Structure formats: C-alpha cells, structure tokens
Amino acid sequence: MSETNNEMNDFWNSNYLISFIKEEVQRPIFKVGETTLTPNAESKYLIRITSKSEEQYLSSLESQQAKIFVIKSGSEYIYVGYASDSILTRLSKGLTDSLGNYFVKEGEFESVELDLYVFEFPLLVDYTKTETRSYYQIIQSELIYLIKSETGKWPTLQKHISVSSLNQEKAIKIAREMFEKVK
C-alpha cells in the first residue's frame, strides 16, 4: 500500500487496457504484463488485458483480495463490479459476453479497447467473509451512485445496485477517492 501524508490509503489501484478481439481476426501474442482469456467455448471473442504502465503487473487481476473494478469506454462508464476472486475469473463468468454483445449491438467491430480500473482492498481480519463482502458492495454502490450523480447516467451494463447504511460515511469517502481516479 502506498502512503500519503503519513496516512495509509484505503486501496491500491491499477489501470489496464482490455481489448476485445474477434477470435477469427487475430490470435494474441503473449508479452510480459499481458494476459489473454477466452471466456467460454461458445464465445466469439478473445480478451487481451494489458498493464497501462510498465511498473504494474497483472497481480491485482489474479489476486484473491476483495476488489472493485470499473470498466470504461472513453468517457462512458460501462460497468462497476465487485470481485473477491480474480478479475479474470469474474470476467469469464458472463461479463465478457455481456460486454461483447453490447459492442456487437453498437456495430460490427474487429476489436474494441476499454479501460479497466482495479481497486484492491486490504484484508479485513476482524470481519467474516459475508461482512467483508457487504462492506465492499456498499462502496461499490456508492461509486455507482456517484457516477450517476456526476454524469446523469447509470453505467451502461449495470443491472443492480445494493443499498445499505452500514459504514456509509466511510464508504462514501472511499467511493469519492475512487471516482477521482476514474473520471
């Protein structure tokens, strides 16, 4: 975790580029700082995820720590998600096909590049897995609401938002810090 003014930050953040590639168009070439997955046997897309800076590696994508992630296309917010397993697993559980189908509806494409922001959180040792999940989902919901408040639109593929009053003040503070990183 990085430190600022002798205070610990609430999260680590990493930025990646997601490339959706029609499977028949191009087979990816693996490089350091890059990973590729095919969501499932029926999928028409390959997904290449690349670190946006050379110092970052893909560790936050593979980590089992709690994390909130934001997917954007330019200034359009596409999705805000929570994952307690790896982002690669989360992307392969239907989210990839939703993203691919959205861009097919927008028009035929060879490839599409999206920004992926990952906010990884420290382990909450005094909380159960359920309490931890609830806490981070509150932060996720506050971030979604901030996006709606600031842009006038919900993230394009967002299907639901969880509501709770637990640790609301702290969640709002963290969500604001995250929003500053992705806007």
C-alpha positions in Angstrom: 0.0 0.0 0.0 1.3 3.4 -0.8 1.4 6.2 1.8 0.4 9.8 1.5 0.9 12.3 4.3 1.7 9.5 6.8 -1.7 8.1 6.3 -2.4 4.7 4.8 -4.6 4.6 1.7 -7.7 2.5 1.7 -6.9 0.7 -1.5 -4.3 0.0 -4.2 -5.3 1.0 -7.7 -4.1 -0.4 -11.1 -5.1 0.5 -14.6 -5.3 -1.9 -17.5 -6.5 -1.9 -21.1 -9.0 -4.6 -22.1 -9.0 -5.4 -25.8 -11.9 -7.5 -27.2 -10.8 -9.2 -30.3 -12.9 -11.2 -32.7 -11.5 -14.7 -32.4 -11.1 -15.2 -36.1 -9.4 -11.9 -36.7 -6.3 -12.2 -34.6 -4.6 -14.6 -32.2 -2.9 -12.8 -29.4 0.8 -12.8 -28.9 1.7 -13.0 -25.2 4.0 -10.4 -23.7 5.1 -9.6 -20.2 2.3 -7.7 -18.5 -0.3 -9.1 -20.7 -2.8 -12.0 -20.4 -5.4 -13.4 -22.6 -8.5 -15.5 -22.0 -11.3 -17.0 -24.0 -14.5 -16.7 -21.9 -16.1 -20.0 -22.9 -16.2 -22.5 -25.7 -19.1 -20.6 -27.5 -17.6 -17.2 -27.2 -16.7 -15.3 -30.3 -14.1 -13.1 -28.6 -10.7 -13.2 -27.1 -9.9 -10.8 -24.4 -6.4 -9.3 -24.0 -5.6 -7.4 -20.8 -2.5 -5.3 -20.7 -1.0 -3.2 -17.9 -1.2 0.5 -18.7 2.2 1.2 -17.1 5.4 -0.8 -17.1 5.7 -0.9 -13.4 2.4 -2.6 -13.0 2.0 -6.3 -13.5 -1.2 -8.3 -13.6 -1.1 -9.3 -9.9 -4.3 -7.4 -9.0 -6.1 -9.3 -11.8 -5.1 -12.6 -10.3 -5.4 -11.7 -6.6 -8.0 -13.2 -4.3 -8.3 -10.0 -2.3 -11.5 -8.0 -2.4 -11.6 -5.5 -5.2 -13.9 -3.2 -7.0 -13.4 -2.6 -10.7 -14.6 0.0 -13.2 -14.8 -0.6 -17.0 -15.0 2.5 -19.2 -15.1 3.2 -22.9 -13.8 6.7 -23.3 -15.9 8.8 -21.1 -18.7 6.2 -20.9 -18.9 4.1 -17.8 -19.8 0.6 -18.8 -19.8 -1.4 -15.6 -18.8 -1.2 -11.9 -18.2 -4.6 -10.3 -17.1 -6.3 -7.1 -14.9 -9.4 -7.0 -13.5 -11.5 -4.2 -11.8 -13.8 -6.6 -9.6 -12.9 -9.6 -10.8 -10.4 -12.1 -10.0 -12.9 -14.8 -12.5 -15.3 -13.2 -15.1 -12.5 -12.8 -14.7 -11.5 -16.5 -15.1 -15.1 -17.6 -18.4 -15.5 -15.7 -20.7 -13.9 -18.2 -19.4 -10.3 -18.0 -17.3 -10.7 -21.1 -20.2 -12.0 -23.2 -22.3 -9.0 -22.0 -19.6 -6.6 -23.0 -19.1 -8.3 -26.3 -22.8 -8.4 -27.1 -23.1 -4.7 -26.2 -20.4 -3.7 -28.7 -21.9 -6.0 -31.4 -25.2 -4.1 -31.0 -23.3 -0.9 -31.4 -21.9 -2.1 -34.7 -19.6 -4.7 -36.2 -16.1 -4.5 -34.8 -12.7 -6.1 -35.3 -11.5 -5.1 -31.8 -12.6 -2.7 -29.0 -10.4 -1.3 -26.3 -11.8 -0.5 -22.8 -10.1 0.9 -19.7 -10.2 -1.3 -16.6 -9.5 0.3 -13.2 -9.0 -2.1 -10.4 -9.2 -1.0 -6.7 -7.8 -3.8 -4.5 -8.5 -3.6 -0.8 -6.6 -5.0 2.3 -7.9 -8.0 4.1 -10.4 -7.1 6.9 -9.2 -9.6 9.5 -11.9 -8.8 12.1 -14.8 -9.4 9.7 -16.5 -12.5 8.3 -16.5 -13.1 4.6 -20.1 -12.0 4.4 -19.5 -8.8 6.4 -16.4 -8.1 4.2 -18.5 -8.6 1.0 -21.3 -6.4 2.3 -18.9 -3.6 3.2 -17.2 -3.6 -0.2 -20.6 -3.8 -2.0 -21.6 -0.7 -0.2 -18.6 1.1 -1.5 -19.4 -0.3 -5.0 -22.9 1.0 -4.7 -21.7 4.5 -3.6 -19.4 4.6 -6.6 -22.2 3.7 -8.9 -24.4 6.4 -7.4 -21.6 8.9 -7.7 -21.2 8.1 -11.4 -25.0 8.5 -11.9 -24.9 11.8 -10.0 -21.9 13.2 -11.9 -22.8 12.0 -15.4 -26.6 11.8 -15.3 -26.4 8.1 -16.5 -26.0 4.8 -14.8 -23.1 2.6 -16.0 -24.4 1.1 -19.3 -24.4 -2.6 -18.3 -25.2 -2.1 -14.6 -28.1 -4.3 -13.7 -28.5 -3.6 -9.9 -27.2 -1.6 -7.0 -27.1 -2.8 -3.4 -28.3 -0.4 -0.7 -27.2 -0.4 3.0 -26.5 2.0 5.8 -23.5 0.1 7.2 -20.3 2.3 7.4 -22.0 4.7 4.9 -19.8 7.7 5.7 -16.5 5.7 5.2 -17.9 4.1 2.1 -18.8 7.5 0.6 -15.3 8.8 1.3 -13.6 5.8 -0.3 -16.0 5.9 -3.3 -15.2 9.6 -3.9 -11.4 8.8 -3.8 -12.0 6.0 -6.4 -14.2 8.3 -8.6 -11.4 10.9 -8.7 -9.1 8.2 -10.1 -11.5 7.1 -12.9 -13.2 10.3 -14.0 
